[in-house]
């Protein structure tokens, strides 16, 4: 029997196709399940407590919205600052900066509260049709450190379907239905709302119950987006943000400053500034992997920020940030900007509130990061891909 005759037999052909389908399902199913497992965050020497978001909204317990909240309390009393990374899981500088703080910072006075994966669900799935890699790695002194690369919103398996129009609570503002899973359109959230609104509500409750004085939300933006390499500040936080911008400029870090738009609801800085006593700000850095102009999406693009298409776009005057063959690297530029900004916010706060300081005893140093990246401050992953 020749091969053609063998293949033309329907039973044999059906068996081969079924076996191939089972193999494909097994491989893709394994990858699907693996992406729902978060990489661990190591508890650094400054961590004094670990909470969970479900401590502030019990209905999140057992869901992918529940996530770790790390507390770094100094031996002296002071103010409380909350740093949020990972509201958008495809903006890795905020997540990596938050993890770096948890694993290396130590507070002398006041409390630093850090949520590395604020929308933890977003780290369990990528965005449709983006072909994003599920993870990327950075070198440490003890081996590779793996980080998850996720999507902009909560995973569809946690909240679906999207409505045609999303009505923000409590303002009633109409937004596109695809914003319903965007946590940065869900603040202040509600306890009985959809999955994403409940995650936002838990954060708002944390800010209220723990009497947080200052909230810093870490984000990234595509190079063609006008609000980039910028601090966006609620009006009550603007004076503090001005001092921080001047401090960053003195450190050689150019930064813009924008007012939080009062007519765009759901953003962390707007709603936490309106609905809690905290001063609320957001910081943006330049992430080519997030943009529409980029070429092939790879882990190297996430880490190096180098893309030929963006070089061409910069020469054509299409970008809101300078861009050349050096790109915008994750460690020495984007994470560095966030860490420097957080440090300057604590300095500026302490200068204005000497009786309630925010003083780190140990903090990632700009000169070291510029020379060695984050290797001195991170440990290798215990997890494997």
TAKA-V569206 format. One record per backbone hydrogen bond with DSSP energy under -0.5 kcal/mol. CO is the residue of the C=O (numbers start at 1). NH is the residue of the N-H. E is the energy in kcal/mol with one decimal. If there is no record, write none. Layout:
co=CO nh=NH e=E
co=CO nh=NH e=E
This chain:
co=2 nh=6 e=-2.4
co=3 nh=7 e=-2.7
co=4 nh=8 e=-2.0
co=5 nh=9 e=-0.7
co=6 nh=9 e=-0.8
co=8 nh=10 e=-0.6
co=9 nh=13 e=-2.7
co=10 nh=14 e=-2.7
co=11 nh=15 e=-2.2
co=12 nh=16 e=-2.3
co=13 nh=17 e=-2.4
co=14 nh=18 e=-2.4
co=15 nh=19 e=-2.3
co=16 nh=20 e=-2.3
co=17 nh=21 e=-2.4
co=18 nh=22 e=-2.4
co=19 nh=23 e=-2.2
co=20 nh=24 e=-2.6
co=21 nh=25 e=-2.6
co=22 nh=26 e=-2.3
co=23 nh=27 e=-2.3
co=24 nh=28 e=-2.8
co=25 nh=29 e=-2.5
co=26 nh=30 e=-2.0
co=27 nh=31 e=-2.0
co=28 nh=32 e=-2.6
co=29 nh=33 e=-2.5
co=30 nh=34 e=-2.5
co=31 nh=35 e=-1.9
co=33 nh=36 e=-1.3
co=34 nh=37 e=-1.6
co=36 nh=38 e=-0.6
co=40 nh=42 e=-0.5
co=42 nh=44 e=-0.8
co=44 nh=47 e=-1.3
co=49 nh=71 e=-2.7
co=51 nh=69 e=-2.5
co=52 nh=55 e=-1.9
co=53 nh=56 e=-2.1
co=53 nh=57 e=-0.7
co=57 nh=60 e=-2.3
co=58 nh=61 e=-1.9
co=60 nh=63 e=-2.2
co=60 nh=66 e=-0.5
co=63 nh=66 e=-1.1
co=67 nh=53 e=-1.8
co=69 nh=51 e=-3.2
co=70 nh=72 e=-0.5
co=70 nh=114 e=-2.9
co=71 nh=48 e=-3.2
co=71 nh=49 e=-1.5
co=71 nh=73 e=-0.6
co=72 nh=112 e=-2.5
co=76 nh=110 e=-2.2
co=79 nh=111 e=-2.8
co=80 nh=213 e=-2.2
co=80 nh=214 e=-1.5
co=81 nh=113 e=-3.0
co=82 nh=216 e=-3.0
co=83 nh=115 e=-2.4
co=84 nh=218 e=-2.9
co=85 nh=118 e=-2.7
co=86 nh=119 e=-1.4
co=87 nh=89 e=-0.5
co=88 nh=91 e=-1.5
co=89 nh=150 e=-2.1
co=91 nh=94 e=-1.0
co=91 nh=95 e=-0.8
co=92 nh=96 e=-2.9
co=93 nh=97 e=-2.4
co=94 nh=98 e=-2.1
co=95 nh=99 e=-2.4
co=96 nh=100 e=-2.4
co=97 nh=101 e=-1.9
co=98 nh=102 e=-2.2
co=99 nh=103 e=-2.2
co=100 nh=104 e=-1.2
co=101 nh=104 e=-0.6
co=101 nh=105 e=-2.2
co=102 nh=44 e=-1.3
co=105 nh=46 e=-0.5
co=106 nh=361 e=-2.8
co=106 nh=362 e=-2.2
co=108 nh=76 e=-1.9
co=109 nh=359 e=-2.1
co=110 nh=74 e=-2.7
co=111 nh=81 e=-2.5
co=111 nh=113 e=-0.5
co=112 nh=72 e=-2.8
co=113 nh=83 e=-3.0
co=114 nh=70 e=-2.8
co=114 nh=116 e=-0.5
co=115 nh=85 e=-2.8
co=115 nh=118 e=-0.5
co=117 nh=120 e=-0.6
co=118 nh=120 e=-0.8
co=119 nh=122 e=-1.1
co=120 nh=123 e=-1.3
co=121 nh=124 e=-1.9
co=122 nh=125 e=-0.7
co=122 nh=151 e=-2.7
co=125 nh=151 e=-0.7
co=127 nh=130 e=-1.5
co=134 nh=149 e=-2.8
co=136 nh=147 e=-2.9
co=138 nh=145 e=-3.1
co=140 nh=143 e=-0.9
co=143 nh=140 e=-1.9
co=144 nh=146 e=-0.5
co=144 nh=381 e=-2.2
co=145 nh=138 e=-2.4
co=147 nh=136 e=-2.1
co=148 nh=150 e=-0.5
co=151 nh=89 e=-1.5
co=155 nh=158 e=-1.7
co=155 nh=159 e=-1.1
co=164 nh=177 e=-1.6
co=165 nh=167 e=-0.6
co=166 nh=168 e=-0.7
co=166 nh=175 e=-2.9
co=168 nh=172 e=-3.1
co=169 nh=189 e=-0.5
co=173 nh=168 e=-2.7
co=175 nh=166 e=-2.9
co=176 nh=179 e=-2.3
co=177 nh=180 e=-1.6
co=178 nh=181 e=-0.5
co=179 nh=182 e=-1.6
co=181 nh=154 e=-2.5
co=181 nh=183 e=-0.8
co=182 nh=185 e=-1.9
co=183 nh=186 e=-1.6
co=183 nh=187 e=-0.6
co=186 nh=189 e=-1.2
co=190 nh=193 e=-1.5
co=194 nh=198 e=-2.3
co=195 nh=199 e=-1.8
co=196 nh=200 e=-2.2
co=197 nh=190 e=-0.6
co=197 nh=201 e=-2.4
co=198 nh=202 e=-2.1
co=199 nh=203 e=-1.5
co=200 nh=204 e=-2.3
co=201 nh=205 e=-2.8
co=202 nh=206 e=-2.1
co=203 nh=207 e=-2.3
co=204 nh=208 e=-2.2
co=205 nh=209 e=-3.3
co=206 nh=210 e=-2.5
co=207 nh=212 e=-2.1
co=208 nh=211 e=-1.0
co=213 nh=279 e=-2.7
co=214 nh=82 e=-2.9
co=215 nh=281 e=-2.3
co=216 nh=84 e=-2.5
co=216 nh=218 e=-0.5
co=217 nh=283 e=-2.5
co=219 nh=285 e=-0.6
co=221 nh=287 e=-2.9
co=222 nh=225 e=-2.3
co=223 nh=320 e=-2.7
co=226 nh=228 e=-1.3
co=229 nh=256 e=-2.5
co=230 nh=284 e=-2.6
co=231 nh=233 e=-0.5
co=231 nh=258 e=-3.1
co=232 nh=282 e=-2.4
co=233 nh=260 e=-2.7
co=234 nh=237 e=-1.8
co=234 nh=238 e=-0.6
co=235 nh=238 e=-0.8
co=237 nh=241 e=-2.3
co=238 nh=242 e=-2.2
co=239 nh=243 e=-1.6
co=240 nh=244 e=-1.9
co=241 nh=245 e=-2.7
co=242 nh=246 e=-2.1
co=243 nh=247 e=-2.1
co=244 nh=248 e=-2.6
co=245 nh=249 e=-2.2
co=246 nh=250 e=-1.9
co=247 nh=251 e=-0.8
co=248 nh=251 e=-0.6
co=248 nh=253 e=-2.7
co=249 nh=252 e=-1.7
co=252 nh=254 e=-0.7
co=256 nh=231 e=-2.1
co=258 nh=233 e=-2.6
co=261 nh=264 e=-1.1
co=263 nh=265 e=-0.6
co=266 nh=187 e=-1.8
co=267 nh=271 e=-2.8
co=268 nh=272 e=-2.5
co=269 nh=273 e=-0.9
co=270 nh=274 e=-1.6
co=271 nh=275 e=-3.0
co=272 nh=276 e=-1.3
co=279 nh=215 e=-3.0
co=280 nh=234 e=-2.3
co=281 nh=217 e=-2.1
co=282 nh=232 e=-3.1
co=283 nh=219 e=-3.0
co=284 nh=230 e=-0.7
co=285 nh=221 e=-3.1
co=285 nh=287 e=-0.7
co=286 nh=288 e=-0.6
co=287 nh=290 e=-1.3
co=288 nh=291 e=-1.3
co=296 nh=298 e=-0.6
co=298 nh=302 e=-1.6
co=299 nh=303 e=-1.9
co=300 nh=304 e=-3.3
co=301 nh=305 e=-2.0
co=303 nh=330 e=-3.1
co=305 nh=328 e=-0.5
co=307 nh=311 e=-1.4
co=308 nh=312 e=-1.9
co=309 nh=313 e=-2.2
co=310 nh=314 e=-2.4
co=311 nh=315 e=-1.8
co=312 nh=316 e=-1.4
co=313 nh=318 e=-2.6
co=314 nh=317 e=-1.5
co=324 nh=327 e=-2.0
co=329 nh=333 e=-0.8
co=329 nh=334 e=-2.2
co=330 nh=335 e=-3.4
co=331 nh=336 e=-1.1
co=333 nh=337 e=-2.6
co=334 nh=338 e=-1.7
co=335 nh=339 e=-2.8
co=336 nh=340 e=-2.9
co=337 nh=341 e=-2.5
co=338 nh=342 e=-2.5
co=339 nh=343 e=-2.1
co=340 nh=344 e=-2.5
co=341 nh=345 e=-2.2
co=342 nh=346 e=-2.1
co=343 nh=347 e=-2.2
co=344 nh=348 e=-2.9
co=345 nh=349 e=-2.6
co=346 nh=350 e=-2.2
co=347 nh=351 e=-2.3
co=348 nh=352 e=-1.4
co=349 nh=353 e=-1.5
co=353 nh=356 e=-1.9
co=357 nh=79 e=-1.6
co=358 nh=360 e=-0.5
co=359 nh=108 e=-3.3
co=359 nh=109 e=-2.1
co=362 nh=106 e=-2.3
co=365 nh=369 e=-2.3
co=366 nh=370 e=-2.6
co=367 nh=371 e=-1.3
co=368 nh=372 e=-3.5
co=369 nh=373 e=-2.1
co=372 nh=375 e=-0.9
co=374 nh=377 e=-1.9
co=374 nh=378 e=-1.1
co=375 nh=141 e=-1.0
